[in-house]
Amino acid sequence: MMEKISYKIPFYYYLGPFCYLNPYKGGLDLGFFYGLDLSNEQGILESRDRKQVQSIPIYTLDDYYEKELALREILQEALLVSQIRHSKKKP
């Protein structure tokens, strides 16, 4: 995993673009570059009319703790999606 500051926010890369953290409406938005490829079985990903990115808004520490298990599941799934997308690019 590599971190890079772009547009004044942290972006994270794992075999390509992975996720970012963005201040959003008094909270934090954890965005996934290939969010539409995620299952969203947990029901916490939001697209907000974006073509590819989906994100998880976190407004308070209690909100984070309520979503922690789902967040971990989504992060694991996002890692697998990144690996699959990367393996398809190889000849």
C-alpha positions in Angstrom: 0.0 0.0 0.0 1.3 3.4 -0.9 0.0 6.8 0.2 0.1 9.9 -1.9 -1.4 13.3 -1.1 -3.4 14.6 -4.1 -6.0 17.4 -4.1 -5.0 18.0 -0.5 -6.3 14.6 0.7 -4.7 11.2 1.2 -5.0 8.7 -1.7 -4.0 5.1 -1.2 -2.7 2.8 -4.0 -2.6 -1.0 -4.0 -1.8 -2.4 -7.5 -3.3 0.9 -8.7 -5.8 3.4 -7.3 -7.5 1.9 -4.2 -9.2 4.4 -1.9 -9.0 7.9 -0.4 -10.1 9.8 2.7 -11.9 13.1 2.2 -13.5 15.5 4.6 -17.3 15.5 3.9 -20.2 17.3 5.5 -18.7 17.4 9.0 -17.3 13.9 8.8 -15.1 11.7 6.7 -15.7 10.0 3.4 -13.8 6.7 2.7 -14.0 6.4 -1.1 -13.2 3.3 -3.2 -12.1 3.9 -6.8 -13.8 0.7 -8.0 -16.7 0.9 -5.6 -19.2 -0.3 -8.2 -17.3 -3.6 -8.4 -18.0 -4.2 -4.7 -21.0 -6.2 -3.6 -22.2 -3.7 -1.0 -23.9 -6.6 0.9 -23.4 -4.5 4.1 -25.5 -1.7 2.6 -23.2 1.2 3.6 -21.6 2.1 0.3 -23.0 5.2 -1.4 -22.5 6.2 -5.0 -23.9 9.8 -5.0 -24.3 9.8 -8.8 -20.7 8.9 -9.4 -19.8 6.6 -12.3 -17.3 4.3 -10.6 -16.5 5.5 -7.0 -18.6 4.5 -4.0 -17.8 5.7 -0.5 -18.7 5.2 3.1 -19.5 8.4 5.1 -18.4 8.4 8.7 -19.7 11.3 10.8 -18.7 10.4 14.4 -16.6 8.0 16.3 -19.8 6.1 17.3 -20.7 6.0 13.6 -17.3 4.4 12.9 -17.7 1.8 15.6 -21.2 0.9 14.3 -19.7 0.4 10.8 -16.4 -1.1 11.8 -17.1 -4.8 11.0 -18.7 -3.8 7.7 -15.8 -1.5 6.9 -13.3 -4.4 7.4 -15.4 -6.7 5.2 -15.5 -4.0 2.4 -11.7 -3.3 2.7 -11.0 -7.1 2.3 -13.4 -7.3 -0.7 -11.8 -4.1 -2.2 -8.3 -5.7 -1.9 -9.6 -8.8 -3.8 -11.2 -6.7 -6.5 -7.9 -4.8 -6.9 -6.0 -8.1 -7.3 -8.5 -9.4 -9.8 -8.5 -6.1 -11.9 -4.7 -6.1 -11.8 -4.4 -9.8 -12.9 -6.7 -9.2 -15.9 -4.3 -6.5 -17.2 -1.4 -8.9 -17.5 -1.0 -10.6 -20.9 
